[in-house]
Amino acid sequence: MNVFPTKLERLSDGQLRIEWNDRQQRCYTVQELRKACPCATCREKISQKGTRRAPLLPIITEAEMKPLTIARMKPVGNYAYSIDFSDGHDTGIYTLELLRELGRPV
């Protein structure tokens, strides 16, 4: 059986809730989704973690100082969603399989 979302809802606390066609519901924090971004840039940053010395005083952009939110979420074909975050990051394509693994059951 193929599972697919039947309802997406942004909750008052900023979380995302997805209801799936098998009636399972999962909740996702915005930070969890951003941290799990599957794009090439994010995967490279994760793989290089610990190989370079971090700057003593990292530069933080204005967008990074604001609470992270989902600015937009749109389907990509019948297999994924593209999520645009308030920090300007918008290159991750979250497959339905990945979304099903992330989050926590409600």
C-alpha positions as CSV (number, residue, x, y, z in Angstrom):
1,M,0.0,0.0,0.0
2,N,1.4,3.4,-0.9
3,V,1.1,6.0,1.8
4,F,0.5,9.6,1.0
5,P,-0.6,12.7,2.8
6,T,-4.3,13.5,2.9
7,K,-4.1,16.6,5.1
8,L,-1.3,19.1,6.1
9,E,-1.9,21.5,8.9
10,R,0.2,24.2,10.6
11,L,-0.4,24.1,14.3
12,S,-0.6,27.1,16.6
13,D,2.8,26.3,18.1
14,G,4.4,26.4,14.7
15,Q,4.6,22.6,14.2
16,L,3.4,20.8,11.1
17,R,0.9,18.0,11.3
18,I,0.5,15.5,8.4
19,E,-2.4,13.1,8.2
20,W,-1.6,10.1,6.0
21,N,-4.1,7.9,4.0
22,D,-3.6,5.1,6.5
23,R,-5.0,7.4,9.2
24,Q,-1.6,7.8,10.9
25,Q,-0.8,11.4,12.0
26,R,2.7,12.7,12.6
27,C,3.9,16.1,14.0
28,Y,7.1,17.8,12.9
29,T,8.9,20.7,14.4
30,V,10.2,23.2,11.9
31,Q,13.7,22.8,13.4
32,E,13.6,19.1,12.9
33,L,12.6,19.5,9.2
34,R,15.3,22.1,8.6
35,K,18.0,20.0,10.3
36,A,17.0,16.9,8.2
37,C,17.1,18.8,4.9
38,P,18.1,16.4,2.2
39,C,19.6,18.9,-0.2
40,A,23.2,18.5,-1.4
41,T,24.5,21.6,0.4
42,C,23.1,20.4,3.8
43,R,24.3,16.8,3.3
44,E,27.8,18.2,2.5
45,K,27.8,20.4,5.7
46,I,26.8,17.4,7.8
47,S,29.5,15.2,6.2
48,Q,32.2,17.9,6.8
49,K,31.2,18.5,10.4
50,G,34.2,18.2,12.6
51,T,36.7,18.4,9.7
52,R,37.1,22.1,9.8
53,R,37.6,24.4,12.7
54,A,34.5,26.5,13.5
55,P,35.0,30.2,13.5
56,L,35.3,31.7,17.0
57,L,32.5,34.2,16.3
58,P,30.2,32.9,13.6
59,I,28.3,35.3,11.6
60,I,24.5,35.2,12.1
61,T,22.2,36.6,9.5
62,E,19.1,38.6,10.3
63,A,16.9,35.8,9.2
64,E,18.7,33.4,11.5
65,M,17.9,35.6,14.5
66,K,14.2,35.3,13.9
67,P,12.2,32.2,14.9
68,L,12.4,29.6,12.1
69,T,9.1,29.0,10.3
70,I,7.8,27.3,7.2
71,A,7.2,30.0,4.6
72,R,5.8,27.7,2.0
73,M,5.3,24.0,1.2
74,K,4.4,22.7,-2.2
75,P,4.2,19.3,-3.8
76,V,6.9,18.0,-6.1
77,G,5.2,15.6,-8.5
78,N,3.5,12.7,-6.6
79,Y,6.5,11.8,-4.5
80,A,7.7,14.8,-2.4
81,Y,7.3,18.3,-1.0
82,S,9.6,21.3,-1.4
83,I,9.8,23.3,1.8
84,D,10.8,27.0,1.9
85,F,12.0,28.1,5.3
86,S,12.0,31.6,6.7
87,D,15.8,31.6,6.9
88,G,15.8,31.6,3.0
89,H,16.7,28.0,2.6
90,D,14.5,26.4,-0.1
91,T,16.4,23.7,-1.9
92,G,15.4,20.6,0.0
93,I,13.0,18.1,-1.6
94,Y,11.5,16.0,1.2
95,T,10.3,12.6,-0.2
96,L,7.1,11.1,1.2
97,E,9.3,8.3,2.6
98,L,11.5,10.8,4.4
99,L,8.5,12.7,5.9
100,R,7.0,9.4,7.0
101,E,10.3,8.6,8.9
102,L,10.6,12.0,10.5
103,G,8.4,13.5,13.2
104,R,6.5,11.7,15.9
105,P,3.2,9.9,15.8
106,V,0.3,11.7,17.3
